[in-house]
Amino acid sequence: MQYLKQCFADESEEFRTPIEPEVGGCVTLRLRVKERTNTFAWVVVGGLRIAMKIKTDNGRYLIYEATTPPLKEITTYYYELLQGSRTVYLSRRGIHETVPSDCFFVIHPGFIIPKWSRGAVMYQIFTDRFCNGDQTNDVTEREYLYERGYAAHRTAHWNSLPQPLDVHNFYGGDLAGVRSKLDYLQYLGVEVIYFNPLFVSPSNHKYDTQDYDHIDPHFGRIVKDNGEQVPDWVGNNQMATRYIERTTDAANLEASDKLFIELSEEIHRRGMKLILDGVFNHCGSFHKWMDREGFYKNAGKEDRGAYMNPSSPYRSFFKFLPNGTYESWWGFVTLPKLNYEGSEKLCREILRIAAKWVSPPYNADGWRLDVAADLGHVEEFNHLFWKRFRRTVKEANPNALILAEHYGNAAAWLDGSQWDTVMNYDAFMEPVTWFLTGMEKHSDRYSEDADCNGYLFWKNMEKALISFPGCSRECAMNQLDNHDHSRFMTRTNKTPGRLMSRGSNAASEGIRPGLYRAGVVMMMTWTGAPTLYYGDETGMCGWTDPDNRRPFPWGSENWELIEFHRYTISLRKQHKALRRGALISMAGEHGLVAYGRFLENDRIVVAVNSGNYYRRVELSVDMVGAPENGSMVRLLETTEDGYNVGRMPIVIRQGRISFEMRPTSSVVFACM
């Protein structure tokens, strides 16, 4: 076990240059070894054994270095060390007595991720609930009927809470509202805005796209606004003439697209980026390709939808069944599944759309891909399609990020030919949630065995990280919650529940702000791109969908919590180790997780006490390259009652620090 603390390698900037090698380029690999006598090191790259030379000797550590030959394809490597008469091997799983058979380090030549995305601070906006900046584009009462006869409903009071069946209820948030809050987002420290879907759609969540080519005028601008609402006595959408004009008239669509262009320009002028949500696994039954509602029945023959017209040019876009229905996503008739294997024309259309929105004049900086691994009917086809998607997007905008929603091992998709990275459920959200709260991410169950289990935290992290390329980790979307899961603040009450079973008020009962603050500290100090879900920074609560989509409480914000987020974001920006540095585990036991981040001379140590008791903690900070004797400084301490940013020194003796942690607390130290 002692030897484990004497060797360290990682797929970060500290140990590999360049981290994103060009095809046919050489890569310099580094290995840090504490034992300074009788140690020899080699790196075995794709079967080639290369002797490593001492590059740096700082009196405590030796930095060994070797350069690979030109690499043209994915290549694995591991380290071999000879100390006296003992030979050991180092892979992603750590030290081995025999040559490792798996879990190698991996180099992906040509796998280039956008530099702006590495460690960037993101902010997710569910547009309808963020801010209403233009009331003239609000959905009107009974403007149309959603599935099962639910009429579109305009929520009268912004601060009212979502209802259990909420998909047809609208609060009026829009792009004008987002634009009015850009000063606030910049003040907070946001660098990237991720929008939930913005394209024309009949729902408030807009994961049932009606038209991929245009921004929804209810989010944009409505310049032609005639027609009528659906009368009470009518049970279909044939008389929804106002909705039809609002969402299909060229003047409204062009005006809304223009507003998006203006917003994109303003976001970029401020030095920020924006990511769009691409829902390409399925569309909506209102989509012009399907046109189940008949909104586009008067279009030219070449544009008629597939539902009412068996000879429609879009018929092959869907898989119609013998009983007259069609294949849909999880059986929801409002979500017809797109039939990629059955239509090359569909594939080309989606690729055209993918390139369009990352190109001028829209200039989106990337796509978040909804349920990406389920796109086709077989995985083999999915891989082929996403390879085409990547080529198309990167040709249109080489700096665009491709970020996929995915649960489980994503290694097959992160080989440099498909996605750049994923929403980081397995190597962030879930392990952090279990350790701090013991809760499943939907608040569906509580696990006493997982709660406060630091050993399980690292076990789950190791399992998830082993197959995660280093460059993908650096831009992985690390969230505590989002539009699909209960708010993390609610999870701190350690109580299972949903809106229909417990009601809205119970989501705020028994919450533990100290656990929430500790979660934010972990998010802001972990490898990847920390991503706030709108309103988290002001302490919003909520069970899972739809209760997690409450309106932002403008006018009654928790500014103390907002300032806490602003400070933690500022720490991340000040310390390059937090954005791009190596990550090393330092402690994992009941109620305690500690880890280090380091890059060049920037050394950070983070400790989290999830237990409701005081504890004495001792850590070997020489693991991150801190001096043998000297001092660190405390940058931040959080507790159940608040947080403290006073810079307090802590003495390092023989490479170790010792300190007391309060109940439900976290602390961040740095070498200064």
N, C-alpha and C positions, 0 to 999 in steps of 0.2 A: 504493500500500500504506500509506503514511503516513496518508492520509485515513481509512482503515479504523479506525485507532486513535483517531480524533477524534470519532466519533459512536457512540452506543450506545443501543439501545432493546431492550426485552424485555417478555414478557407476564407479568411478576411484579409484586409489590406496589410495587416501586421505580418502575415505569414506567407502571402503569395502576391507576387508582382509580375505582370498585371493580374488583377483578380478576374478580368474579362479579356482573355487573350484573343488576338486575331487568329483566324485560321492560318496555319503555317508559321505561327510565331512561337518564340521560346518563352518559357515561364520560369521565373526564379522562385524557388521554394525555400522557406526558412523553417528552422526548428530551434526552439529554445530549450536548453538543457541546464539544469542547476548544477549538477555534478561536474566539477571542473577538472577532474584528474582521471586519467586512464579511460577516457570515453572517446569512441570513434563512431561516426554516424554515416549512414548511406540512405538514399531514397531510391526505392524501387518503382520505376515509372514504366507501366505497361510491360513489365518483365525485364526492363533494362535497369541494372544496378549502378547507381551513380554515387561516387564518393562525395561527401559534403565537406566543405572547408569552413574553418572558423572565420566568420566575418566580423563579429563584435565580441569583445570581452570587457564587460563593465565591472569586473571584480566580483560579481555574484552569479551572473549568468553568462553562458556561452551561446552565441547565436550562430548556428551552422547554416550554410547556404549552398545551394546547388542550382544549376540552370539546366533545364530539360533541352533536348533537341527540338527542332521545329515539330509542332503537333498539328496534325490535320484532321483528327477525329477524336471522339470522346476517349479519354485516357484515365485509367485508375492508377493510384499510387499509394504506397505506405512507407513507413520509415523502419530502418533496422539500426539498432544501437548495440554496440559492444562496450561493456563496462567491465574491465578486468577480464574474467573468464566467463562472464554472463552475457548472453545475447537475448535481447527482447525486441518486440516489434510494436509499432504504434500505428493504430488505425482510428477510424471515427469512434470506435467503441473503447478506445484507450489502449492500455498496455497488454500485450499477449506474450506468453512464453513460447508460442510456436507461430509460424507464419500464418497470418490471418487468411481466412477463406472467403470473407465477405466484409461488408462495411468499410470499403476502401474510401480514401479521399478521391475526389473526381475532378477532372479538368474538362470543361466543355468549350473547346475552341470555337470562337465565333458567336458564343452566347453573350450578346451585348445587351445589357439593360440600360435604360435611360439614366444618365447620371443624376438628373434632378430627382429621380424617384428614390434614391438610396437614402433611407432614413428620414424621408420627408414626413412632415406633420400634415395629416389629412383630416378632412371634416366632411361627414356624410350628411346630405340634406334631403329629407323627404319633403318635397317642395310644397305640397298642399298644406302642410302643418308648420312651415317655417315662418313665413311672414307674408301678409296680404298687402301688396304695394299698389294694386290697381283693382278697385272693386267693379269696374265696368266689364271685366272678363270673368267674373264669378259665375259658376254654374247656378242657374235659376231653378226655382222649385218646379218639379215635374218637367224639366227641360227634355227629358227622355226617360225611358224605362230600362232599368238594368235587368239582368236575368231574374226569373221567378217573379216578375211584376214589381220589383222594388223600384220605385220612382227616384230619380235623382233628387237629392235633398240638400238645400243650402243651409248649413248650420248657422243659426242666428247669432250666437254668442261665441266669440273666439275662444274663450277660456272654458267652454263646456267640454266634457270628457267623451271619448269615443264610445260608441255603443257596440254590443257584441256582433251584430251584423252591420258592418260599418262601411263596406266597400263603395256604397252609393252615396255616402255622406261627404260633403265638401265644406272646407273651412275657407278656401279662397286664396291660399298661399300661391305665389307666382314668381316669375323671374324678376319682375319689378321689385318685389319684396326682397329677393336675394340681393339685387343690386343696391338697395337702400341700406343693407347691412354689411357691405363689404368693409367699411371702416371698422366695424365691430370685429369681423373675422380677422382682419389684419392686426388689430390691437391684441387679439387673443394669441396670435402667432401662427395662424393657419397658413400653410403653403400650397395645399392642393384641395380643391373642392370636388367631392364625388357626389354626383347627382343621382338619386333614384330616377327611374325612367321619365323622360321629358316629352316623348313623342305622343302624337294624337292617340287618345285612349279613353274609354268610357268610365274607367274606375279612378278612384283617388290614388291608388298605388301605381297604376299604369303599367302593370306587368302583363296586360292584355292588349297589346299594340293594335291600333286601328290603321296607322299609316307611319311607316318607318322614315318616310322622306320629309316629314315636317314636325315642327314643335307644336304641341297642343295649344290652340288659341286660348284655352282657359288658363294656360300658364303664360301666354304671350300677349298678343294684341288682337282685339276684335274691332274691325273697321266696318264690317257689314253685319248688321244685327237685326234682321227682320224675322219673320216667321213667328210661330206660336208654340207654346208648351203643349204637352199631351193632356187632353181633357181627362177629368177624373173617370169618365165612363168608358174610356178607351183602354184596351188591354195590350196594345202593341205599339210599335214605333212608327207606323205609317203616317201619323200626324205630327211627328216630332220635327216639324219644319224649322224651328229655330236652331235645334242642335245640328240638323243636317247642314244648314247654311254656315253655322259657326265653324264646323269641323271639316267641311269639304270645299267651301268657296275659296277660290285661288287667292283672293285679296286678303282674307284672314290668315291663310297659311303663309303667304309671302311676308305679311307684316310680322307674324310671330317668328319666322325664321330670321328676319332682320333684327328683331329684338335680341334674339340669341347671339347673333353676330356682334351686336353692340356690347352685350354682356361679356362675351368672350374677349373682345378687345380690351374692355375695362379690367377684367381679371388679369390678363397678360400684361397690361400696362403697369399693374401693381406688382409684377414679378411673381404672380401666382399661376397655378395650373388648374385644369379642370378635366375630369374624367366622366364619361357618359356610361349609362347602364345599357348594355346590349342584351335584349331578351330575344334570342334567336332560336331557342329550343321550340317555342310555340309562339303563336300570335294570339289575337283575340277574335272572337266570333264576329265582332263588328269590323274586322279588317277588310279593306277593300278587295283583297284577294279572295276572301270567303264571302263577305257581304250577306251574312245570315239575316240581317235586319232590312236589307233592301235599300240602304242609303245611297248606293251607287248604281241602282238599276237603270238610271237614265244616262249613265255614262256611255261612251262609244262602245261598239260591239267588242272591240279588242280589249276593253277594260272591265268587262262584266265579271262579277264574282262567281265563285265555284259552287256556292250552296244551292242557288236556284237555277244554275245553268250547267248541265252536264258537259256541254261543249266549251265551257269557259277555258281561256288560255291558262288559267291558274288551277284547273282541276287537279293536275298532277302535283301541285304544291301540298296537297292533303291526301290522306288515305281514307277514302270513303268505304264504308262497310255495307254488306248486302242489305241490312235493314234500313238503309237510308241515312244512318248517322255517320259520324266520322271519328277517327281516332283523336283522343284529346288527352291533355296532360292531367294525370291522376283522376280521370273521369269527369273533369269539369268541362261542360259543354262550352263555357265561355273561353276556354283555352285550347283551341284546336292545335294539335301537334303538327309541326311542319315535317313534310315527308321528303327529306333530303335525298335519300337513296333512290327515290322514284322520280327525281326531277333535277337534271343538271341546270335547267333554267332557274330554278329556285336557288341553287348554290351560287350561280352568277349574280343573282339579284342581291343576296345577302352580302356577298363580297363587294359589290358596288356600293352598297349602303355603308359597309365598314370603312371603305376608303373615303367616301364622301365626307363624313363628319370629322375626320381627322385631317382633312385638307382645307385649304383656303376656300371660301372666306370664314368657315366655321371654326377650324383650327382647334378642335378638341385634342387633348394631350393623351388620350388613351381610352380604352374600353374596359369596363368591368363586365364579365360575361356571366349571365345568369345560368344556373344549373348546366355548366358547360360540358361536363363529361357525359351528359344524357342526350346530347344533340340529336344523334341519329339513332338507329335501331341496333347497331352493333358497334363495339368499341373500335374495331379495325377501321371502319369508315370514319368514325369521329377523329381519329388521329390524322387520317388523310385530309379531312376537311380543315382541321385547325392548322395544319401545315400550310395549306393554301391561304387561310385567313391571315396567318402571320406574314407570309410573303407579301400579300396584298396591302396590309396595314403598314408594314415597315417600308415598302416602296413608296407609299403615299406620304408617310411621316416617320422617318427613322427614329425619332425621339418619342414616339407614342408608346405607352405602356399597355401591355395586354395582361390583365389581372382577372383570374377566373374564380368563380364560386366553386369550391370543391371541399368535400369531406373525405378524410382518409388519405392514404398514400398517393401523392401526386407525382411520383418520380417519373412515370411513363410520359407525363405531359410536360415535364420540366427538363427536357434534354437539349434545349436551345432551338428546337425546330417548331415549337408550338406556343405555349404560354410563357410569359415572363415570370409570373408568380401567382400566388393564390391568396384568397381570404384565409387568414391563418387561424383556423379553428383548432387544428390538432397540436400545433406547436406554440399556441398562446392562449386563446380564449378559454378552451376547455381546461387545461391544466391549472391556469390561474384561478378560474372559477371554482374548481373542486377544492383547491388548497385554501382559498380565502373564505369560501362560503359553504362548501359541501353540497352545492346545488347543481343540478343539471341546468343547462343553459336556457331551457324554456320554463324553468321553475316548476317542472313536473315532478321532481322527486328530490329528496335530501339523502345524502350518504354520510353517515357518521364516520365510516372508515376512511373516506376521502377528505373530510373536513380536517384541516390543520396537518395533513399528512405530507410533510416535506419530502420524505423518501419517495412516495408515490408521484409527487410532482416531478422530480427529476427522472424517475423511471418513464413516465409518460412523455416527458420532453425528449429524452434520448431516443425513444422509439420513433417519435415524429421527426426529429431533426436529422436522423441518420440518412434518410433518403431525400433530403432537402438540399439542393445545390446552394452553395454559399452566396452566389449572386442573387438567387431567388429569395433567400432569407432576408437580404438587405432591403428589399422593397416589398416584402410580404405585408399585407394589410392586417395589422394587429389591433383588434377591437375587444372591448369588454362586452359590448352589446351592439345590436343594430336592429333594423326593421323586422327581422325574422325571429328575434329572441327577446326574452324579458329584459327590462332595464337592469343593469348591474346593481344600481342602488337598491332596487327591489330584492334582488337575489341575496343581499346582505342580511335580510330578515330571516334567512334559512327556513322559509316556510313555503311548501308547495302550494300552487294555486294558479288559477286562470280567471279571466274576467267574468265568465259566466258562472263559475262556481263560488268565487269569493267576493266579487264586486270591486269597483275601482278603489275605494278607500283602503281596503286591506293591503293594497300594493305599497302603501306608504307606512304601514304599521310595523313597528319593531325593527326599522332599518338601522344599520350600523355605519354611520359616516366614516368611522375610523377604518373599517375594512374597505370602504369605497376609496378613500384617499390612498391606502396602500396599493390598491389595484391600479390607480392612476400612476403612482410612482413606478410600478412594474412596467406598465405600458410605455411610459416615457423613457425608461432606461433599458428596454429590451431591444434585441436585434430586430430591425424591420422598420416599418412605417406606422407609427402610432396613429390611430384613426378614431376621432371622436364622433359619436352619433349625435346629431343636433340635440342640444338641450342637456346632454349629460353634464356639461360644464356648469350648469346651474342646478344640478341635483334632481333632474326629472325622474319620476318613478313610473312604473307601469308593468303589468303582466305582459305575456307574449302577445303577438299580433291578435287583435288590433290595438290593444291598450298601450303598447309601446310606441304608438304613433300619435301621442297627445300633442296639442299645439304648443309651440314655444311660448313660455310665460312672459312675454315682453311687458315691462312695467313692474314686474314683481320678481325679478331675477335675484338669485343668491350671489351677490357680488363677491362675498368672501370666497366662495367656492370657485367663481370665475377667476379671481385673482390667483388662487392656488393653481389652477390649470395654466394660467399665463406664466406663472413662475416656473413650473415644471417644464413647460415648453421652452422657456428661455434657457434653462439648464441644458436641455438637449442641444440647443443651437450653439451654446458656448463651448460644449465639450465634444470634440470630434470623435472621442472614443464611444460616445453614446450613439452617434450616427453611423459609424463605420467600423468600430473596433471589434476585436475578438471578444468572445463571451466564455467565461469559465465558471463552473460550479464551485462554490466554496463551502456550502453547508446545506444539508437537507435532513431535518429530523422533525419530531413532533412540534408543530407550531412555528418552525423556523425554516426559512429559505434565504440563502445568501449567495451572491454571485458577483463576479468582477467583469468590468469592461476595460479594455486598454488598447491604445493605439499610439505608437511612438512614446512621447513623454506624458501623455494624458492617461491617468490611472484613476478608475472609479470603482468603489465598492458599495454594494447595495445589500441591505439586510431587511427582512420583513418578519415581524412577529405577529402571527395570526391568532395566537392564543390570548385569552382574557386574563393574563397574569404577567408580572414582571419576570424578566429573565436576564441572566448574565451571559454575554456572548463573547467568545474568543475566536478570532479569525486569523489565518495565516495570510497576511496581505502581500507577502513576498511572491505569492502565486500570480499577482498582477504586475509584478515588477516594482513594487514600492520599496523604498530603502530599508536596509536591515535595521537601522536605528534612525529615528527622526520623528516626523509627525505628518498627520493628515489633517484635513479640516472638514468639519461637518457642513455640508451645503444645505441640508434639509432634514427635518424630523417631522413626521406626522403622528398624531395620536387620535384617540376617539374624540377628543375635544377640539382639535384644530391642527395647526401646523406652525413650525418655527423655522425661520430662515436665517437666524443668527449664526454667524460663522464661528464655530467652536473648534479649537484644536484638540486633537487626540494623539497621544504619544504612541509611537511604534517602538517596541522593544523586541529585539531578536526576531524581527520579521513578523511580529504579531501585534494585534490591537485587542484590547479588552474594554468592553463597555456594557452598560445596563440599558435594556430596552423596556419601555413602558408597555402596558397591555395594549394589544391591537395597535401596533405602531410600525413605522418603517423609518429607515434612516439612509442617507446617501452621504458617503465620504469621498474626498478627492485628495490626491497628492497635488500640492500647490507649489 
